[in-house]
Amino acid sequence: MAENKTEKAPVSRARKEGSKKDLIEKVKTAAGALWVDRLNSDKGLAGVSNKKLLRLQAVFAKAKARFASREQIVDAIVAAEGRAKDADYKKHFGEWPVPRLMDRLAAAEKSKKAADKKAAAKKPAAKAAAPKAEEKKPAAKAAAKPAAKKAAKK
């Protein structure tokens, strides 16, 4: 019982893009201003695996489609985490590579979405409890009126 693999190996996907040099050039052009130079100066991108190059190309394309600069990615992260005013927290993302920033952004957005969903689930319960409290108030007022009338008669 062999599994049917639908995804091709990284080598064959890289060959679709052309040669490895072509793939490296596509990664560099996709990176543009988002790139942080953290490569080994001797090897460069030539020493990077095909799988990683394909992932870099996909991440940079996604980042470039959503954001124009690294600062915008960082701003989106801190906004999703609710720490937009914390300048020191923003600085700490300064040297992070774009794939790590995009992963952090995805995690922050997922966490925020879950928190919003949880808060939305709690709101209807709070609204349901509020009418019960209002129903009790008129009954209390009705009981208070006869007591006030009795006090006035004496």
VEXDREN-2710 file (C-alpha; in Angstrom, 1 decimal):
% VEXDREN-2710
k/r/px/py/pz
1/MET/0.0/0.0/0.0
2/ALA/2.1/2.9/-1.2
3/GLU/0.9/6.4/-0.6
4/ASN/0.1/8.5/-3.6
5/LYS/2.3/11.6/-3.5
6/THR/0.8/14.6/-5.3
7/GLU/3.7/17.0/-4.5
8/LYS/6.8/16.6/-6.5
9/ALA/10.3/16.6/-5.0
10/PRO/12.1/20.0/-4.6
11/VAL/14.6/19.1/-7.4
12/SER/11.8/18.7/-9.9
13/ARG/10.0/21.8/-8.7
14/ALA/13.2/23.8/-9.0
15/ARG/13.8/22.5/-12.5
16/LYS/10.4/23.8/-13.5
17/GLU/11.8/27.3/-12.6
18/GLY/14.8/26.7/-14.7
19/SER/18.3/26.0/-13.3
20/LYS/19.3/26.7/-9.8
21/LYS/20.9/29.9/-10.9
22/ASP/17.6/31.0/-12.3
23/LEU/15.9/30.1/-9.0
24/ILE/18.5/32.1/-7.1
25/GLU/17.9/35.1/-9.3
26/LYS/14.2/34.9/-8.8
27/VAL/14.6/34.8/-5.0
28/LYS/16.9/37.8/-5.1
29/THR/14.4/39.8/-7.3
30/ALA/11.5/38.7/-5.1
31/ALA/13.3/39.8/-2.0
32/GLY/14.2/43.3/-3.1
33/ALA/14.2/45.7/-0.2
34/LEU/12.9/43.1/2.2
35/TRP/16.2/41.2/2.2
36/VAL/18.5/41.2/5.3
37/ASP/22.0/40.1/4.2
38/ARG/22.8/37.2/6.6
39/LEU/24.5/34.9/4.1
40/ASN/27.8/33.2/4.3
41/SER/30.0/35.4/2.0
42/ASP/31.8/32.4/0.6
43/LYS/28.8/30.3/-0.3
44/GLY/26.0/32.8/-0.8
45/LEU/22.7/31.3/-2.0
46/ALA/24.4/28.7/-4.1
47/GLY/24.8/26.6/-1.0
48/VAL/21.2/26.7/-0.1
49/SER/19.0/23.7/-0.8
50/ASN/16.4/23.7/-3.5
51/LYS/13.6/23.3/-1.0
52/LYS/14.7/26.3/1.0
53/LEU/15.0/28.4/-2.2
54/LEU/11.5/27.5/-3.2
55/ARG/10.2/28.4/0.2
56/LEU/12.1/31.7/0.2
57/GLN/10.6/32.5/-3.2
58/ALA/7.1/31.8/-2.0
59/VAL/7.5/33.7/1.2
60/PHE/9.1/36.8/-0.4
61/ALA/6.3/36.8/-3.1
62/LYS/3.7/36.7/-0.4
63/ALA/5.4/39.4/1.7
64/LYS/5.8/41.7/-1.3
65/ALA/2.2/41.2/-2.3
66/ARG/1.0/42.3/1.2
67/PHE/3.7/44.8/2.3
68/ALA/6.1/47.3/0.7
69/SER/8.8/47.1/3.4
70/ARG/10.1/45.3/6.5
71/GLU/8.8/48.0/8.7
72/GLN/5.2/47.4/7.5
73/ILE/5.6/43.7/8.4
74/VAL/6.8/44.6/11.9
75/ASP/4.0/47.1/12.3
76/ALA/1.5/44.4/11.3
77/ILE/3.0/42.0/13.9
78/VAL/2.9/44.4/16.8
79/ALA/-0.6/45.6/15.8
80/ALA/-1.8/42.0/15.8
81/GLU/-0.3/41.4/19.2
82/GLY/-1.7/44.6/20.6
83/ARG/1.6/46.2/21.3
84/ALA/1.7/49.0/18.6
85/LYS/2.9/51.7/21.0
86/ASP/5.8/49.6/22.3
87/ALA/8.9/51.0/20.4
88/ASP/11.4/48.7/22.1
89/TYR/9.3/45.7/21.1
90/LYS/9.4/46.8/17.5
91/LYS/13.2/47.2/17.6
92/HIS/13.6/43.6/18.6
93/PHE/12.2/42.5/15.2
94/GLY/14.8/44.6/13.3
95/GLU/17.3/41.9/12.4
96/TRP/14.8/39.0/11.9
97/PRO/14.7/37.5/8.4
98/VAL/11.5/37.9/6.4
99/PRO/10.4/34.2/6.6
100/ARG/10.6/34.4/10.4
101/LEU/8.7/37.7/10.4
102/MET/6.0/36.2/8.2
103/ASP/5.7/33.1/10.4
104/ARG/5.4/35.3/13.5
105/LEU/2.8/37.5/11.7
106/ALA/0.7/34.4/10.8
107/ALA/0.9/33.2/14.4
108/ALA/-0.1/36.6/15.8
109/GLU/-3.0/36.9/13.3
110/LYS/-4.2/33.4/14.2
111/SER/-4.0/34.1/17.9
112/LYS/-5.9/37.4/17.5
113/LYS/-8.6/35.7/15.4
114/ALA/-9.0/33.0/18.1
115/ALA/-9.2/35.6/20.9
116/ASP/-11.8/37.6/18.9
117/LYS/-13.8/34.5/18.3
118/LYS/-13.6/33.6/22.0
119/ALA/-14.6/37.2/23.0
120/ALA/-17.5/37.0/20.5
121/ALA/-18.7/33.8/22.1
122/LYS/-18.7/35.4/25.5
123/LYS/-20.7/38.5/24.5
124/PRO/-24.1/36.7/23.7
125/ALA/-23.9/35.1/27.2
126/ALA/-23.4/38.5/28.8
127/LYS/-26.3/40.0/26.8
128/ALA/-28.6/37.1/27.8
129/ALA/-27.8/37.7/31.5
130/ALA/-28.6/41.4/31.2
131/PRO/-32.3/41.1/30.4
132/LYS/-32.8/38.9/33.4
133/ALA/-31.4/41.6/35.7
134/GLU/-33.7/44.2/34.0
135/GLU/-36.7/41.9/34.6
136/LYS/-36.1/41.8/38.3
137/LYS/-35.9/45.6/38.6
138/PRO/-39.6/46.3/37.7
139/ALA/-40.7/43.7/40.2
140/ALA/-38.6/45.3/42.9
141/LYS/-40.0/48.7/42.0
142/ALA/-43.6/47.3/42.2
143/ALA/-42.9/45.9/45.7
144/ALA/-41.4/49.3/46.7
145/LYS/-44.4/51.3/45.7
146/PRO/-46.9/49.6/48.1
147/ALA/-44.4/50.0/50.9
148/ALA/-44.1/53.7/50.1
149/LYS/-47.9/54.1/50.1
150/LYS/-48.2/52.3/53.5
151/ALA/-45.6/54.7/54.9
152/ALA/-47.4/57.7/53.6
153/LYS/-50.7/56.6/55.2
154/LYS/-49.2/56.4/58.7
END
